């Protein structure tokens, strides 16, 4: 979901002549054959909201303290975003997108059920459909799918190391 936005933003910036150092994507690997089925694929179409929320909770999503109405809204937004993700990448890998020049770095949670068996092979090679630059995959030890709050320091280390920065280096340069 955020991956599609990140890829599109990188694509638009590069088309405008703005260099992008790298694109970082968390918790996601490219879907195999998305160009063939992405325009109509909906992996959650036949799954009820309660079951979907339970599955997302098992990946580390915390819905504690959220009212029932908000949970329903979250599930509706999640379903919309997943469908939009598949449609976007079907378009991009089909005829629409020009491959990025920026490298794609993917950071995964070590215990994430969505990605733990797919970081090698055809799914990892799927980034070759997105970028001309080599792709890299890193893992956060003990992290699940939703890791930005639970593994913020490890994530920051991955980002800075991937960019060749030291912790004290400024992230924004003029």
C-alpha positions in Angstrom: 0.0 0.0 0.0 2.7 2.5 1.0 4.9 0.8 -1.5 2.8 1.9 -4.4 2.8 5.5 -3.2 6.6 5.3 -2.7 7.2 3.9 -6.1 5.0 6.5 -7.8 6.5 9.4 -5.9 10.0 8.2 -6.8 8.9 7.8 -10.4 7.4 11.3 -10.6 10.4 12.9 -8.9 12.8 11.1 -11.3 10.7 12.2 -14.3 10.9 15.8 -13.1 14.7 15.5 -13.0 15.1 15.2 -9.2 17.5 12.5 -8.2 16.3 10.0 -5.6 19.0 8.4 -3.5 17.0 5.3 -2.6 13.5 4.0 -2.1 12.9 2.1 1.2 9.9 -0.2 1.4 8.9 -1.9 4.6 7.2 -5.3 5.1 6.6 -6.0 1.5 8.0 -8.0 -1.4 6.7 -7.7 -5.0 3.8 -10.0 -5.9 4.5 -12.6 -8.5 2.6 -12.1 -11.8 1.0 -8.9 -10.7 0.8 -7.7 -14.3 -1.4 -10.6 -15.2 -3.9 -10.5 -12.3 -3.4 -7.2 -10.5 -6.2 -5.4 -12.2 -8.9 -7.7 -10.7 -7.2 -9.5 -7.7 -8.6 -8.9 -4.2 -7.0 -11.3 -1.7 -9.3 -10.2 1.1 -12.6 -10.1 -0.9 -14.1 -13.2 0.8 -12.7 -12.6 4.3 -14.9 -11.0 6.9 -13.8 -8.0 8.9 -13.4 -9.8 12.2 -11.2 -12.5 10.6 -9.1 -9.9 8.8 -8.6 -7.8 11.9 -7.6 -11.0 13.8 -5.0 -11.8 11.1 -3.7 -8.2 11.1 -3.4 -8.4 14.9 -1.4 -11.6 14.6 1.1 -9.5 12.4 1.5 -7.0 15.2 -1.3 -4.4 14.4 -2.6 -3.0 17.7 -6.3 -2.2 17.6 -6.5 -1.9 21.4 -8.6 1.0 22.5 -10.1 1.5 19.1 -13.9 1.6 18.8 -15.9 -0.7 16.7 -16.8 2.0 14.2 -13.2 2.9 13.7 -12.2 -0.7 13.3 -14.8 -1.1 10.5 -13.4 2.1 8.9 -9.8 0.7 9.2 -10.9 -2.6 7.5 -12.6 -0.7 4.7 -9.5 1.5 4.2 -7.2 -1.5 4.3 -9.3 -3.4 1.7 -9.3 -0.3 -0.6 -5.6 0.2 -0.2 -4.8 -3.5 -1.0 -6.9 -3.3 -4.2 -5.2 0.0 -5.2 -1.8 -1.6 -4.6 -2.5 -4.5 -6.9 -4.0 -2.2 -9.6 -1.1 0.2 -9.4 1.6 -2.5 -9.8 -0.4 -4.2 -12.6 -0.3 -0.8 -14.4 3.4 -0.1 -13.6 4.7 -3.5 -14.6 2.4 -3.7 -17.5 2.8 -0.7 -19.8 2.6 2.3 -17.6 5.6 2.7 -15.5 9.1 3.6 -16.5 11.6 1.7 -14.3 13.1 3.6 -11.5 16.8 4.6 -11.4 16.9 4.6 -7.6 17.7 1.4 -5.8 15.0 -0.3 -3.8 15.7 -1.4 -0.2 13.2 -3.6 1.4 13.2 -4.1 5.2 11.3 -7.1 6.6 10.4 -8.4 10.0 12.1 -11.7 10.7 8.9 -13.2 12.1 6.5 -11.7 9.5 4.4 -14.5 8.1 3.7 -12.5 5.0 7.3 -12.3 3.9 9.4 -14.8 5.8 9.4 -17.5 3.2 9.6 -15.2 0.2 12.7 -13.0 0.5 14.6 -15.1 -1.9 13.9 -16.3 -5.4 11.2 -14.9 -7.8 9.6 -12.5 -5.3 12.9 -10.8 -4.5 13.7 -10.6 -8.2 10.4 -8.9 -8.7 12.0 -5.5 -7.8 13.8 -5.9 -11.1 10.4 -5.0 -12.7 10.4 -1.8 -10.7 14.0 -0.5 -10.7 17.1 -0.7 -12.9 19.3 -0.6 -9.8 20.0 -3.6 -7.7 17.6 -4.4 -4.9 18.5 -5.2 -1.4 16.6 -6.9 1.4 17.3 -6.6 5.1 15.7 -8.3 8.1 15.0 -6.9 11.6 15.6 -9.7 14.1 12.5 -10.5 16.2 10.3 -8.1 14.2 6.8 -8.8 12.9 5.0 -7.1 10.0 4.2 -3.9 11.9 7.7 -3.0 13.3 8.1 0.8 13.1 7.1 1.2 16.8 8.6 -2.0 18.2 11.9 -1.9 16.3 12.5 1.8 15.6 16.2 1.8 16.5 16.9 -1.2 14.4 15.0 0.3 11.5 17.0 3.6 11.9 20.2 1.6 11.9 19.2 -0.3 8.7 18.3 3.0 6.9 21.5 4.8 7.9 23.7 1.8 7.1 22.0 1.3 3.7 22.7 4.9 2.8 26.3 4.7 4.1 25.6 7.3 6.8 26.8 7.4 10.4 24.3 7.9 13.2 25.4 11.5 13.8 25.2 12.5 10.1 22.4 14.8 9.1 19.7 13.1 7.1 18.7 16.2 5.2 21.4 17.8 3.1 21.1 21.1 1.4 
